[in-house]
Amino acid sequence: GIIPGVDERMVDQEFHNSKFQIASQYLSRFASGADLDTFVYNIRYVEGDFQSFLRTLIENCGVEDPSWAEIQRFTSFLSSQLRDCDRNDFLKPEVVREDLPGFKA
């Protein structure tokens, strides 16, 4: 399997839930250098595949050789922060773009 000792079906279910998808959508754009100031998470869209997301996640989580539990905790924390960012009126694209370009990146 992708992660030793972890059921592949569980991984697939986890990847398709919003906690993993918001992190996936933002991190994939961040990794490619896309403009995050104008991006807003799309709950209806499942983006990418778990293996490439996992590589990007491991590169950005700050833990060398993280366990599945550490990956889940980091993803949960990151997703919470990104949701708050998306919901914050002061961080809407029309506000940030002019005064704080690159702020969300």
Backbone as CSV, one residue per row, in Angstrom:
resi,resn,N_x,N_y,N_z,CA_x,CA_y,CA_z,C_x,C_y,C_z
1,GLY,0.803,-1.198,0.000,0.000,0.000,0.000,0.847,1.263,0.000
2,ILE,0.196,2.361,-0.107,0.862,3.659,-0.126,1.507,3.944,1.230
3,ILE,0.752,3.668,2.282,1.247,3.906,3.633,1.236,2.574,4.368
4,PRO,2.402,2.106,4.820,2.457,0.805,5.490,1.490,0.729,6.673
5,GLY,0.719,-0.364,6.721,-0.194,-0.600,7.830,-1.500,0.166,7.761
6,VAL,-1.760,0.891,6.660,-2.986,1.673,6.527,-3.794,1.128,5.352
7,ASP,-5.061,0.858,5.593,-5.963,0.308,4.574,-6.171,1.310,3.435
8,GLU,-5.922,0.859,2.204,-6.046,1.726,1.020,-7.442,2.317,0.873
9,ARG,-8.494,1.557,1.223,-9.866,2.083,1.106,-10.078,3.252,2.054
10,MET,-9.495,3.157,3.249,-9.612,4.255,4.204,-8.895,5.498,3.674
11,VAL,-7.735,5.291,3.080,-6.970,6.401,2.520,-7.780,7.082,1.425
12,ASP,-8.412,6.294,0.557,-9.218,6.855,-0.528,-10.388,7.658,0.032
13,GLN,-11.057,7.133,1.055,-12.170,7.867,1.677,-11.675,9.162,2.312
14,GLU,-10.554,9.089,3.010,-9.981,10.281,3.644,-9.658,11.345,2.599
15,PHE,-9.028,10.923,1.489,-8.605,11.863,0.462,-9.796,12.594,-0.161
16,HIS,-10.917,11.924,-0.261,-12.087,12.535,-0.883,-12.889,13.425,0.075
17,ASN,-12.557,13.427,1.363,-13.315,14.304,2.264,-12.744,15.720,2.228
18,SER,-13.533,16.656,2.703,-13.175,18.068,2.563,-11.890,18.433,3.297
19,LYS,-11.592,17.765,4.406,-10.372,18.086,5.163,-9.135,17.889,4.285
20,PHE,-9.085,16.788,3.567,-7.945,16.535,2.698,-8.027,17.341,1.412
21,GLN,-9.218,17.551,0.890,-9.351,18.243,-0.388,-8.985,19.717,-0.303
22,ILE,-9.362,20.396,0.771,-8.988,21.814,0.867,-7.466,21.937,0.937
23,ALA,-6.829,21.061,1.709,-5.370,21.083,1.786,-4.757,20.727,0.432
24,SER,-5.320,19.743,-0.239,-4.816,19.327,-1.543,-4.913,20.439,-2.576
25,GLN,-6.070,21.083,-2.631,-6.271,22.138,-3.629,-5.337,23.324,-3.394
26,TYR,-5.176,23.720,-2.148,-4.268,24.841,-1.864,-2.803,24.450,-2.059
27,LEU,-2.391,23.296,-1.511,-0.983,22.910,-1.611,-0.554,22.651,-3.047
28,SER,-1.433,22.082,-3.860,-1.054,21.841,-5.256,-0.837,23.166,-5.978
29,ARG,-1.648,24.154,-5.675,-1.470,25.477,-6.283,-0.226,26.175,-5.732
30,PHE,-0.013,26.050,-4.444,1.169,26.642,-3.819,2.440,26.043,-4.435
31,ALA,2.464,24.721,-4.597,3.628,24.035,-5.150,3.908,24.444,-6.597
32,SER,2.854,24.772,-7.340,3.047,25.149,-8.742,3.242,26.659,-8.920
33,GLY,3.198,27.413,-7.814,3.411,28.850,-7.894,2.191,29.635,-8.358
34,ALA,1.013,29.021,-8.279,-0.223,29.691,-8.704,-0.572,30.840,-7.751
35,ASP,-1.390,31.752,-8.228,-1.841,32.904,-7.441,-2.901,32.444,-6.441
36,LEU,-2.537,32.375,-5.169,-3.476,31.927,-4.135,-4.413,33.047,-3.679
37,ASP,-4.064,34.285,-3.989,-4.911,35.409,-3.570,-6.301,35.332,-4.186
38,THR,-6.408,34.757,-5.358,-7.705,34.696,-6.038,-8.365,33.324,-5.927
39,PHE,-7.687,32.368,-5.310,-8.220,31.010,-5.225,-9.139,30.850,-4.027
40,VAL,-10.240,30.153,-4.233,-11.155,29.768,-3.160,-11.454,28.283,-3.336
41,TYR,-11.362,27.532,-2.268,-11.599,26.089,-2.264,-12.966,25.750,-2.846
42,ASN,-13.000,24.719,-3.701,-14.237,24.247,-4.309,-14.605,22.900,-3.703
43,ILE,-15.615,22.893,-2.840,-16.017,21.687,-2.120,-16.556,20.597,-3.049
44,ARG,-17.026,20.963,-4.217,-17.626,19.998,-5.147,-16.603,19.308,-6.048
45,TYR,-15.358,19.668,-5.918,-14.332,19.186,-6.837,-13.293,18.359,-6.092
46,VAL,-13.047,17.142,-6.560,-11.965,16.317,-6.028,-10.805,16.465,-6.998
47,GLU,-9.720,16.968,-6.472,-8.583,17.308,-7.331,-7.417,16.371,-7.090
48,GLY,-6.801,15.952,-8.168,-5.567,15.187,-8.083,-5.753,13.765,-7.595
49,ASP,-4.628,13.164,-7.234,-4.646,11.810,-6.699,-3.904,11.805,-5.373
50,PHE,-4.189,10.798,-4.578,-3.660,10.770,-3.229,-2.139,10.680,-3.204
51,GLN,-1.546,9.905,-4.086,-0.088,9.741,-4.048,0.649,11.064,-4.270
52,SER,0.220,11.838,-5.262,0.901,13.125,-5.497,0.607,14.105,-4.360
53,PHE,-0.617,14.079,-3.834,-0.941,14.931,-2.692,-0.086,14.560,-1.487
54,LEU,0.064,13.271,-1.243,0.853,12.816,-0.100,2.298,13.295,-0.216
55,ARG,2.869,13.213,-1.411,4.237,13.719,-1.612,4.315,15.211,-1.289
56,THR,3.363,15.990,-1.804,3.348,17.435,-1.546,3.146,17.716,-0.062
57,LEU,2.259,16.958,0.577,1.982,17.133,2.000,3.224,16.852,2.839
58,ILE,3.906,15.763,2.541,5.110,15.396,3.292,6.197,16.457,3.109
59,GLU,6.310,17.003,1.908,7.300,18.048,1.649,7.006,19.318,2.445
60,ASN,5.739,19.557,2.789,5.353,20.813,3.447,5.012,20.683,4.922
61,CYS,4.953,19.476,5.461,4.477,19.337,6.849,5.542,19.624,7.896
62,GLY,6.808,19.636,7.515,7.857,19.991,8.472,8.317,18.851,9.359
63,VAL,7.834,17.635,9.111,8.245,16.475,9.897,8.923,15.494,8.951
64,GLU,10.123,15.081,9.305,10.824,14.108,8.468,10.222,12.727,8.699
65,ASP,9.845,12.050,7.626,9.255,10.712,7.668,8.061,10.651,8.637
66,PRO,7.019,11.455,8.375,5.879,11.516,9.295,5.047,10.228,9.311
67,SER,4.447,9.958,10.460,3.522,8.822,10.581,2.177,9.236,9.996
68,TRP,1.287,8.260,9.805,-0.050,8.560,9.304,-0.791,9.482,10.274
69,ALA,-0.606,9.279,11.570,-1.254,10.133,12.574,-0.752,11.576,12.461
70,GLU,0.545,11.758,12.242,1.100,13.109,12.080,0.581,13.765,10.802
71,ILE,0.453,12.985,9.742,-0.097,13.506,8.490,-1.537,13.953,8.692
72,GLN,-2.321,13.138,9.382,-3.722,13.497,9.639,-3.832,14.751,10.496
73,ARG,-3.008,14.854,11.541,-3.054,16.044,12.407,-2.650,17.303,11.631
74,PHE,-1.583,17.217,10.845,-1.152,18.362,10.058,-2.233,18.773,9.065
75,THR,-2.827,17.795,8.393,-3.881,18.084,7.416,-5.086,18.718,8.088
76,SER,-5.445,18.215,9.251,-6.574,18.780,9.996,-6.289,20.231,10.388
77,PHE,-5.095,20.504,10.902,-4.715,21.859,11.279,-4.699,22.781,10.057
78,LEU,-4.039,22.344,8.987,-3.943,23.156,7.779,-5.326,23.446,7.202
79,SER,-6.173,22.437,7.149,-7.524,22.612,6.607,-8.333,23.611,7.422
80,SER,-8.198,23.534,8.732,-8.898,24.475,9.607,-8.440,25.913,9.336
81,GLN,-7.137,26.099,9.212,-6.595,27.434,8.939,-7.043,27.942,7.565
82,LEU,-7.040,27.067,6.570,-7.444,27.471,5.224,-8.932,27.804,5.152
83,ARG,-9.757,27.044,5.852,-11.200,27.356,5.901,-11.422,28.725,6.533
84,ASP,-10.736,28.971,7.648,-10.854,30.277,8.303,-10.421,31.398,7.370
85,CYS,-9.367,31.168,6.643,-8.869,32.154,5.684,-9.915,32.410,4.595
86,ASP,-10.509,31.349,4.063,-11.530,31.496,3.014,-12.762,32.250,3.510
87,ARG,-13.088,32.078,4.782,-14.309,32.694,5.343,-14.093,34.122,5.843
88,ASN,-12.854,34.538,5.978,-12.535,35.841,6.547,-12.763,36.949,5.517
89,ASP,-13.648,37.874,5.837,-13.956,38.972,4.921,-12.745,39.844,4.606
90,PHE,-11.797,39.921,5.527,-10.613,40.738,5.302,-9.619,40.084,4.343
91,LEU,-9.829,38.794,4.047,-8.928,38.072,3.153,-9.584,37.696,1.831
92,LYS,-10.717,38.298,1.539,-11.390,38.056,0.259,-10.496,38.572,-0.867
93,PRO,-10.526,37.901,-2.025,-9.652,38.307,-3.138,-9.744,39.786,-3.496
94,GLU,-10.927,40.334,-3.476,-11.076,41.739,-3.855,-10.432,42.697,-2.850
95,VAL,-10.233,42.243,-1.620,-9.593,43.078,-0.595,-8.078,42.886,-0.624
96,VAL,-7.641,41.650,-0.662,-6.225,41.328,-0.556,-5.438,41.685,-1.814
97,ARG,-6.047,41.482,-2.950,-5.343,41.641,-4.227,-4.631,42.982,-4.328
98,GLU,-5.310,44.048,-3.972,-4.743,45.382,-4.146,-3.776,45.768,-3.028
99,ASP,-4.178,45.529,-1.769,-3.394,45.999,-0.637,-2.327,45.023,-0.152
100,LEU,-2.563,43.742,-0.299,-1.639,42.745,0.206,-1.360,41.644,-0.820
101,PRO,-0.817,41.996,-1.980,-0.580,40.974,-2.996,0.354,39.874,-2.477
102,GLY,-0.049,38.628,-2.726,0.740,37.492,-2.284,0.527,37.106,-0.839
103,PHE,-0.415,37.738,-0.135,-0.619,37.481,1.287,-0.989,36.030,1.580
104,LYS,-1.885,35.453,0.787,-2.314,34.079,1.056,-1.238,33.043,0.735
105,ALA,-0.246,33.428,-0.025,0.829,32.491,-0.359,1.824,32.468,0.779
